Amino acid sequence: MNESLLKAYQLALYRLKGAGIEFEMRVGERSQDLKELLNQHQVETWAFVTAANPQSQVLTEQENIRRNQELEKLLIKDGYVYFTGESCSADGGWPVEVSFLILGISET
């Protein structure tokens, strides 16, 4: 990953909103809101993911919607607790991406 792309990911905003939950996260910053959510669900692991724009290659809105619908079907099938959110660039230079905060998921 090139340096400018890495920096963009580090500066991005990762937001949760809906289901009575609303907070923002950033790479490298602790989130008390996230900690409370993990405690509430009695899990320690989590991931914030999207199926949109894989490998930072912008796809059409329709394709990103389709990909995220498929991802959500897998989350439901596998029984994960998850919340819908969005990731966006701090400067608005990248399209907002529908994302998911998945609780209790391992890296593998």
Secondary structure, 3 states (H helix, E strand, C coil): CCHHHHHHHHHCEEEEEECCEEEEECCCCCCHHHHHHHHHHCCCCEEEECCCCHHHCCCCHHHHHHHHHHHHHHHHHCCCEEEEEEEECCCCCCCCEEEEEEECCCCC
